[in-house]
Amino acid sequence: MKLRRRKCIPSCASHQRVDEDELYWDGKKREEESAWSHNTAHVISQLARCFTNAMVGPRAWIGGFFSRSTNRKFGSDKYLNFSLTPIQVEERLKRLQERLGVPFDETLTDHQEALQALWNAAFPNIKLKSMISEQWKDMGWQGANPSTDFRGCGFISLENLLYFARTYPVTFHRLLLKQGGKRSEWEYPFAVAGINVSYMLILMLDLQSEKPRCLPGHNFVKLLGEDEEAFDVLYCIAFAMMDAQWLAMHASYMEFNEVLQVTRQQLERELSLEDVHRIQDLPAYNMLYQ
């Protein structure tokens, strides 16, 4: 609907009188423009403040997405909840399962280098004369060629041993050299026992299934979501726990399978505890520092 403008009436001074409607609408327009300018300035100010906070605000908020070490609350050992998505957790599980399918191949350079690295970590002051040598028996391999012992579990069992040696060297050497406690005259062979621990964990956690269906496996996947190295750390815990059970049971070589079964039962109980949210929350984790 158009507004009807009234005709201007000449004044006695021959000037035109400004129409009253025009004065009204001109005033309204100036008020609206003033209000719009004020609101726009306010919005821009708010946006600028938001971008400033995002760029120069607390760095822990930004760093939390890239480094797990910044996920702790100040003055606390508890981690903030920067959880992975279900898809990301599944990807971690898939990567672990892919490792399970890699057989040890003595013709591959990187597999031979890993085996050499294990020797160097175990006996840093003793030179290995050859990759096929009777020296391997000192570590607990069955023969002069350790490659034959990996057939039951694959390359991941070597990775587990190497991780143990590099991450927890004091505990690794204590178990390797059979230090502490009253030992049997017929001790378990260290390296072969390590392969058995790897295989026991794979079965216990049901890792050969697409998705673990057992309770320990289901709970382990949650720990894997918190730490991609959860399986390797759990291996070290299991090995240390197995050795402690060996000593407690005063076991000898023929009782190794029984000791391994008791170790599995203890691990299953610990993985079922309600207050275990990270691999470090397992009570047996402290064994790695004894």
Residue, then its C-alpha position, 0 to 999 in steps of 0.5 A: m500500500k502506497l502512502r499518499r503524499r499531500k501537496c505542498i501549500p505555498s507560504c506567504a514567503s513563497h517557500q514550500r512547507v515540508d510535508e509532515d509525513e516526510l518528516y516522520w518517515d525520515g526520522k524513523k529511517r535515521e533511528e533504524e540506521s542508528a540502531w543497525s549501526h550500533n547492533t552491527a558494531h556490537v556483533i563484530s565486537q563479540l565475534a572479534r572477542c571469540f576469535t581472540n579467545a580461540m587464538v590466544g586462549p588456554r593452550a591446553w584446550i588446543g593441545g588436548f587434541f594433539s598431545r595426550s600429555t596435555n589432557r591432565k587437569f592442573g594438579s591432578d593425574k586424571y585425564l580430561n575426556f577427549s575420547l575417540t569416536p567409535i570409528q577411531v577406536e575400531e581403526r585402532l583395533k583393526r591396526l592391532q589385528e593386522r599386526l596379528g596376521v604378520p608372520f615372522d619372516e627371516t628373509l625380511t631385513d626389518h624382521q632380522e633387524a628387530l631380532q638383532a635389536l632384541w639381542n642388543a637390548a638383552f645383552p648390550n655388552i655381548k656381541l652376537k656372533s651370527m644370526i644363527s648361533e648357540q648364543w640365542k639359547d642364553m635368552g631362552w630360545q629353543g635352538a640356535n635359530p630363534s626364527t623357528d620359535f615364532r611359528g606359533c605367534g608371528f612377528i607380534s611376539l617379537e615386537n612385544l619382547l622388544y617393546f618390553a626391553r626398551t620400555y621397561p628395561v629394569t623389569f625386563h632384565r630382572l625376568l631375563l636373568k631370573q633375579g629375585g625370589k627363590r628360583s627353580e632348578w629347572e626355570y622357564p625359558f624366557a624368550v619362549a615364555g614371552i611368545n606364550v604370553s603373547y598367544m595367551l593374550i590374543l586368545m584371552l582378548d578374543l582378538q582374532s574375532e572381528k570384534p571381541r565378544c568376551l568381557p575381557g576383550h570388550n573392556f580391553v577395547k576401551l583401554l585401547g581407545e585411551d592408549e594405542e600401546a595398550f596391548d604392548v603394555l598389557y603384554c609387559i604386565a602379563f609377563a611380570m605377573m606370570d613371573a610373580q605367579w611362578l615364584a608364588m607357586h614355587a613352580s618348575y618347567m613342567e608346571f608352566n602351563e598351569v602358571l600361565q592359566v592362573t596368570r590369565q585368570q588374574l588378568e581377566r579379574e583385573l580387566s573386569l574392575e569398574d575403576v579401570h579406565r586406562i591400562q595404567d589403572l590395572p593393579a598389576y601395572n605397578m609390577l613393572y616398576q618393582 
